[in-house]
C-alpha cells in the first residue's frame, strides 16, 4: 500500500492536468447520475484532488472527503476553499474518522482497486450513512471487484 500512496503523492501535481479519459468520463457520469437526486451531507471516499468534490459541493450543504494521499488532499484543499468541505487523510481500509449515521450520500469513484477489505467498505458505509442514505460507486480500473476485466460498475442503494 505504501508504494501506491507514494505513486499518488508523486502524481498529485500532474493529476488534474494530465490527460485521463477514465477520470474525465467518471466526472461526466457522476454528474449525470446524481444531477436529479437531492443530497445534503456527502462522504466522498477517495476524493483525490477534488475533481468530483467541486461539483458535489454545489449541491450539498457539507462534504467530507477522505483520501490516503496527502499531496492529492493538499491540492484539493488549495482548489476548494469552502467552509462546507473538510478533507481528511486516512486509509479507507481502516476505520474512518467520521461520525456514524451522518451522511445521506456516499460517493466512491475509481478507488475500489486500492481497497484490500471490500467487506470493510460496505460495512462502514452502512454505519456512516443515515437510514435511507444512498451510495454511488464507480469502478473502471483493474480491480478485485471487476476481476481485472476493467469493466465499469455503477450502483446506488
C-alpha positions as CSV (number, residue, x, y, z in Angstrom):
1,X,0.0,0.0,0.0
2,X,2.9,2.4,0.7
3,X,4.0,2.2,-2.9
4,X,0.5,3.1,-4.1
5,X,0.4,6.1,-1.7
6,X,3.9,7.2,-2.9
7,X,2.8,6.9,-6.5
8,X,-0.3,9.1,-5.9
9,X,1.7,11.6,-3.9
10,X,4.2,11.9,-6.8
11,X,1.3,12.1,-9.4
12,X,-0.6,14.7,-7.5
13,X,0.8,17.8,-9.1
14,X,0.1,16.5,-12.6
15,X,-3.2,14.7,-11.9
16,X,-5.7,17.3,-12.9
17,X,-3.7,18.4,-16.0
18,X,-2.6,15.1,-17.4
19,X,-5.0,13.5,-20.0
20,X,-7.0,10.9,-18.1
21,X,-10.0,9.6,-20.1
22,X,-11.1,7.3,-17.3
23,X,-11.2,10.1,-14.7
24,X,-12.8,12.6,-17.2
25,X,-15.5,10.1,-18.1
26,X,-16.1,9.4,-14.4
27,X,-16.6,13.1,-13.8
28,X,-19.3,13.3,-16.5
29,X,-21.1,10.1,-15.5
30,X,-21.2,11.1,-11.8
31,X,-22.8,14.4,-12.6
32,X,-25.3,12.8,-14.9
33,X,-26.3,10.1,-12.5
34,X,-26.6,12.4,-9.4
35,X,-28.0,15.6,-11.0
36,X,-31.6,14.7,-10.3
37,X,-31.0,13.5,-6.8
38,X,-31.2,15.7,-3.7
39,X,-28.4,15.2,-1.1
40,X,-27.1,17.4,1.7
41,X,-24.3,15.7,3.6
42,X,-21.8,13.8,1.4
43,X,-19.0,11.4,2.3
44,X,-16.6,11.2,-0.6
45,X,-14.2,8.2,-0.4
46,X,-11.0,8.5,-2.4
47,X,-11.6,12.2,-3.2
48,X,-8.1,12.8,-4.5
49,X,-7.6,16.3,-5.9
50,X,-11.3,17.2,-5.6
51,X,-12.3,16.7,-9.2
52,X,-15.7,15.5,-8.2
53,X,-15.8,17.5,-5.0
54,X,-16.1,20.7,-6.9
55,X,-19.4,19.7,-8.4
56,X,-20.7,17.8,-5.4
57,X,-20.4,20.8,-3.1
58,X,-22.5,22.9,-5.4
59,X,-25.5,20.6,-4.5
60,X,-24.6,19.7,-0.9
61,X,-24.6,21.5,2.4
62,X,-21.5,19.8,3.5
63,X,-18.9,17.3,2.3
64,X,-16.1,15.3,3.9
65,X,-13.5,13.9,1.5
66,X,-11.3,11.1,2.6
67,X,-8.1,10.0,0.8
68,X,-4.8,8.3,1.5
69,X,-2.7,10.7,-0.5
70,X,-1.5,13.8,1.5
71,X,-0.4,15.5,-1.7
72,X,-3.7,14.9,-3.5
73,X,-5.5,16.3,-0.5
74,X,-3.2,19.4,-0.4
75,X,-4.2,20.2,-4.0
76,X,-7.9,19.7,-3.2
77,X,-7.6,22.0,-0.1
78,X,-6.0,24.7,-2.3
79,X,-8.5,24.3,-5.1
80,X,-11.7,24.1,-2.9
81,X,-11.6,26.6,-0.1
82,X,-15.1,26.4,1.4
83,X,-16.4,26.1,4.9
84,X,-18.7,23.4,3.5
85,X,-15.8,21.0,2.9
86,X,-13.4,19.1,5.1
87,X,-10.6,16.9,3.7
88,X,-9.1,14.1,5.9
89,X,-6.1,11.9,5.2
90,X,-6.9,8.3,6.0
91,X,-6.6,4.8,4.8
92,X,-10.1,3.6,3.8
93,X,-9.0,0.0,4.7
94,X,-9.1,1.2,8.3
95,X,-11.7,2.9,10.5
96,X,-12.9,6.2,9.0
97,X,-12.7,9.3,11.3
98,X,-16.2,10.4,10.7
99,X,-19.4,10.1,12.7
100,X,-21.9,7.2,12.2
101,X,-25.3,7.9,10.6
102,X,-24.2,11.3,9.4
103,X,-24.4,11.2,5.6
104,X,-27.2,10.9,3.1
105,X,-24.8,10.2,0.2
106,X,-21.5,8.4,-0.1
107,X,-19.5,8.5,-3.3
108,X,-16.7,6.2,-4.3
109,X,-15.1,6.9,-7.7
110,X,-12.1,5.0,-9.1
111,X,-11.0,3.9,-5.7
112,X,-12.0,0.3,-5.1
113,X,-8.9,-1.1,-6.8
114,X,-6.9,0.1,-3.8
115,X,-9.1,-1.5,-1.2
116,X,-7.9,-4.7,0.4
117,X,-11.0,-5.2,2.6
118,X,-14.1,-4.7,0.5
119,X,-16.3,-6.0,3.2
120,X,-15.0,-3.3,5.5
121,X,-16.0,-0.6,2.9
122,X,-19.6,-1.9,2.7
123,X,-19.9,-2.4,6.5
124,X,-18.6,1.1,7.1
125,X,-20.9,2.6,4.5
126,X,-23.9,1.1,6.3
127,X,-22.6,2.6,9.6
128,X,-21.8,6.0,8.2
129,X,-24.9,6.6,6.1
130,X,-28.2,7.8,7.6
131,X,-31.2,5.4,7.3
132,X,-32.2,5.7,3.7
133,X,-28.9,7.1,2.6
134,X,-27.6,6.3,-0.8
135,X,-24.2,5.3,-2.2
136,X,-22.7,5.7,-5.6
137,X,-19.7,3.6,-6.7
138,X,-17.8,3.9,-10.0
139,X,-15.0,1.4,-10.6
140,X,-13.3,1.5,-14.0
141,X,-9.7,0.3,-13.4
142,X,-8.3,-3.1,-12.9
143,X,-9.8,-4.1,-9.6
144,X,-10.7,-7.0,-7.4
145,X,-14.3,-6.0,-7.9
146,X,-14.2,-6.5,-11.7
147,X,-11.8,-9.4,-11.6
148,X,-9.3,-7.4,-13.6
149,X,-11.6,-7.0,-16.6
150,X,-11.7,-3.2,-16.5
151,X,-15.5,-3.1,-16.8
152,X,-17.3,-0.2,-15.2
153,X,-19.8,-0.7,-12.4
154,X,-22.3,1.8,-11.0
155,X,-24.6,1.2,-8.1
156,X,-26.9,3.1,-5.9
157,X,-28.9,1.9,-2.9
